[in-house]
């Protein structure tokens, strides 16, 4: 049962999987959105330029049907005239064609942004397999496309029928109007009717775009085994990572032990904790922690300190506070400045006594350690 659950695609696609699919050109696509944008752009162009366009077409038609005797009876002049009329027609429709080209080029950016993938241009001979083609014909995606086509026909056809019925009187009046008035009016009616029909496709787009995003995400779903395998590929094998972390901790511990002989004092609990402190007048403004540890590590710190004649002072509250609230290489908290200053003063007096003799200094007791920094005192409270 566990193996079966690992093979089921129940996990959301990772960012790496999404990026890989995008590099291959596999992104969510909505043909309905592109069609809607192109038709909307074309309808808008017709609506705003319909009157001008019809006037220009009237003028072009008048010029085309006006022939002088020389052109009418000379075939060699007809072809250049036809070419000139064709170029004039192209210039008339150029603004609409430009709008349609821009809409076709930029409509895919609405869903996926800019994307260029050379892999999607490579030939895929597997698509020539007739059995696979038959399978795609009866797939769930084909049924969805069929449903969209039927819904599109119903919605667009219904809106078109309503537009025709709503404008039937205006269409009938065109036959009673002057030609110069009727043709521009007809252009405006066609543009407005076309925009109403295109607006009906917005309902199809509002359904299709979320479906395409959901379907694309579903196709990229991952199994738990794929998630684990990807994690190994991107982050490394957990066993290897654990071994690396172990080696890093061991290296850090060796560096910490090597720094103990340079410490000024080791503060102990006396047996549970040990913290080695070092103060340099040219360095940090406060003593720093060069080593710390608990239990066996604390024992090893005391042994190395004893071997190198580093003073060891038993101060349980201070040792607990330093171990809890400091990290290696960091300065001690400001709340412990006075307590550590007393410890360092004792250490300097002890070194002077060992070098010059005199009165042996007394170990400091009752160091001013704030209660809130002592873990043992906090637990008792």
Buried (B, 14 or more C-beta within 10 A) or exposed (E): EEEEEBEEBEBEBBEEBBEBBBEEBBBBBBEBBBBBBBBBBBBBBBBEBBBEBBBBBBEBEEEBEEEEEEBEEEEEBEEEBEEEBEEBBEEBBEBBEEBBEEBBEEBBEEBBEEEEBEEEEEEEEEEEEEEEEEEEEEEEEEEBEEEBEEBBEEBBEEBBEEBEEEBEEBEEEBEEEEEEEBBBBBBBBBBBBBBBBBBBBEBBBEBBBEBBBEBBEEEBBBBBBBBBEBBBEEEEEEEEEEEEEEEEEEEEBEEBBEBBBEBBBBBBBBEBBBBBBBBEEEEBEBBBBBBBBBEEBBBBBBEBBEEEEBBBBBBBBBBBBBBBBBEBEEBBBEBBBEBBBBBBEBBBBBBEEEEEEEEEBEEBEEBBBBEEBBBBBEEEE
